[in-house]
Amino acid sequence: MSETGKETLRIRDMTIDDFPEVFHIGEEVFTAESFQSLYRTWDEFEITTLFNSDTELCLVAEAGGKILGFILGTTVTKHNSPWKYGYLVWLGVRKDIQQGGVGSGLFKEIKHRMKEQGVRMMIIDTSADNLPAVRFFEKQGFGDVQEHVYMSLNLTRKSRKKPVKKA
Ligand SMILES: CC(C)(COP(=O)(O)OP(=O)(O)OC[C@H]1O[C@@H](n2cnc3c(N)ncnc32)[C@H](O)[C@@H]1OP(=O)(O)O)[C@@H](O)C(=O)NCCC(=O)NCCS
């Protein structure tokens, strides 16, 4: 436990009662500017789905009865691989108290829990221009950055066939 202002910071399991507060913190921090990827969308189903599948990996940071941040994770076992991966899906800290150690506290606890569940490697993903998050994960020891290309094809646009050149 550590001190944030006057209140003691407590990292604990997320409960159903925390859903609305967690959802609103996510709405505040996962903005369209910082999370433009189409395949990741913050909505209430993210919380309920991860809570149902990995309750032990859904944590909140609380001080003085107020939720300051949350972390939601899951584990993945790949076919033909003996390794169990810990995927950190969402991590968010209220804007007004960022850089106060809350994210580190949440990360430390989920890392501990994942290790206990037999995880051998943790993975995260975030947009390349989300520098606070990149710096944060580097500080936690993450490395081996791999670039990934997303491409899109708009199916509502009519494709134009090239005119056939006459000889
Ligand atoms: C990323 C995030 C969770 C970090 O939480 P936090 O409570 O602010 O982080 P901490 O205070 O524990 O910071 C730990 C370290 O991370 C780095 N860091 C955190 N915020 C940073 C920032 N804005 N700029 C640069 N480095 C930063 C620093 O190295 C810091 O160590 P220091 O305090 O010794 O300098 C928080 O900024 C956030 O909610 N961002 C929006 C959502 C997001 O991008 N989530 C991650 C992807 S799901």
The ligand as an SDF file (V2000), in Angstrom:
LIG
                    3D

 48 50  0  0  0  0  0  0  0  0999 V2000
   -0.5000    4.9600  -18.9320 C   0  0  0  0  0  0  0  0  0  0  0  0
   -1.1220    5.2220  -17.5580 C   0  0  0  0  0  0  0  0  0  0  0  0
   -1.9860    4.0450  -17.1680 C   0  0  0  0  0  0  0  0  0  0  0  0
    0.0210    5.3950  -16.5250 C   0  0  0  0  0  0  0  0  0  0  0  0
   -0.5310    5.4620  -15.2240 O   0  0  0  0  0  0  0  0  0  0  0  0
    0.0960    6.4330  -14.1020 P   0  0  0  0  0  0  0  0  0  0  0  0
   -0.5790    6.1780  -12.8180 O   0  0  0  0  0  0  0  0  0  0  0  0
    0.0300    7.8070  -14.6300 O   0  0  0  0  0  0  0  0  0  0  0  0
    1.6170    5.9290  -14.0820 O   0  0  0  0  0  0  0  0  0  0  0  0
    2.6950    6.0110  -12.8970 P   0  0  0  0  0  0  0  0  0  0  0  0
    2.5190    7.2680  -12.1260 O   0  0  0  0  0  0  0  0  0  0  0  0
    2.6520    4.7400  -12.1400 O   0  0  0  0  0  0  0  0  0  0  0  0
    4.0380    6.1360  -13.7670 O   0  0  0  0  0  0  0  0  0  0  0  0
    5.0840    5.2020  -13.7480 C   0  0  0  0  0  0  0  0  0  0  0  0
    6.1180    5.5850  -14.7950 C   0  0  0  0  0  0  0  0  0  0  0  0
    5.5380    5.5950  -16.1100 O   0  0  0  0  0  0  0  0  0  0  0  0
    6.1010    6.6720  -16.8920 C   0  0  0  0  0  0  0  0  0  0  0  0
    5.0470    7.6390  -17.2080 N   0  0  0  0  0  0  0  0  0  0  0  0
    3.7900    7.6710  -16.7160 C   0  0  0  0  0  0  0  0  0  0  0  0
    3.0990    8.6900  -17.2670 N   0  0  0  0  0  0  0  0  0  0  0  0
    3.9390    9.3230  -18.1120 C   0  0  0  0  0  0  0  0  0  0  0  0
    3.8150   10.4480  -18.9650 C   0  0  0  0  0  0  0  0  0  0  0  0
    2.6630   11.1420  -19.0710 N   0  0  0  0  0  0  0  0  0  0  0  0
    4.8820   10.8080  -19.7020 N   0  0  0  0  0  0  0  0  0  0  0  0
    6.0460   10.1310  -19.6340 C   0  0  0  0  0  0  0  0  0  0  0  0
    6.2320    9.0600  -18.8230 N   0  0  0  0  0  0  0  0  0  0  0  0
    5.1850    8.6550  -18.0810 C   0  0  0  0  0  0  0  0  0  0  0  0
    7.1740    7.3100  -16.0270 C   0  0  0  0  0  0  0  0  0  0  0  0
    8.3980    6.6680  -16.3110 O   0  0  0  0  0  0  0  0  0  0  0  0
    6.6970    6.9660  -14.6140 C   0  0  0  0  0  0  0  0  0  0  0  0
    7.7660    6.8930  -13.7060 O   0  0  0  0  0  0  0  0  0  0  0  0
    8.2140    8.2080  -12.8700 P   0  0  0  0  0  0  0  0  0  0  0  0
    6.9910    8.6580  -12.1340 O   0  0  0  0  0  0  0  0  0  0  0  0
    9.2970    7.6770  -11.9960 O   0  0  0  0  0  0  0  0  0  0  0  0
    8.6680    9.1990  -13.8800 O   0  0  0  0  0  0  0  0  0  0  0  0
   -1.9770    6.5280  -17.5770 C   0  0  0  0  0  0  0  0  0  0  0  0
   -1.2020    7.5650  -18.1230 O   0  0  0  0  0  0  0  0  0  0  0  0
   -3.2680    6.4250  -18.3660 C   0  0  0  0  0  0  0  0  0  0  0  0
   -4.3230    6.0580  -17.8250 O   0  0  0  0  0  0  0  0  0  0  0  0
   -3.2190    6.7630  -19.6670 N   0  0  0  0  0  0  0  0  0  0  0  0
   -4.4230    6.7290  -20.5460 C   0  0  0  0  0  0  0  0  0  0  0  0
   -4.8430    5.3260  -20.8870 C   0  0  0  0  0  0  0  0  0  0  0  0
   -3.7380    4.4920  -21.5160 C   0  0  0  0  0  0  0  0  0  0  0  0
   -3.0150    4.9560  -22.3940 O   0  0  0  0  0  0  0  0  0  0  0  0
   -3.6050    3.2150  -21.0600 N   0  0  0  0  0  0  0  0  0  0  0  0
   -2.5710    2.3000  -21.5000 C   0  0  0  0  0  0  0  0  0  0  0  0
   -2.9600    1.4130  -22.6240 C   0  0  0  0  0  0  0  0  0  0  0  0
   -4.3960    0.3790  -22.3020 S   0  0  0  0  0  0  0  0  0  0  0  0
  1  2  1  0
  2  3  1  0
  2  4  1  0
  2 36  1  0
  4  5  1  0
  5  6  1  0
  6  7  2  0
  6  8  1  0
  6  9  1  0
  9 10  1  0
 10 11  2  0
 10 12  1  0
 10 13  1  0
 13 14  1  0
 14 15  1  0
 15 16  1  0
 15 30  1  0
 16 17  1  0
 17 18  1  0
 17 28  1  0
 18 19  1  0
 18 27  1  0
 19 20  2  0
 20 21  1  0
 21 22  1  0
 21 27  2  0
 22 23  1  0
 22 24  2  0
 24 25  1  0
 25 26  2  0
 26 27  1  0
 28 29  1  0
 28 30  1  0
 30 31  1  0
 31 32  1  0
 32 33  2  0
 32 34  1  0
 32 35  1  0
 36 37  1  0
 36 38  1  0
 38 39  2  0
 38 40  1  0
 40 41  1  0
 41 42  1  0
 42 43  1  0
 43 44  2  0
 43 45  1  0
 45 46  1  0
 46 47  1  0
 47 48  1  0
M  END
$$$$
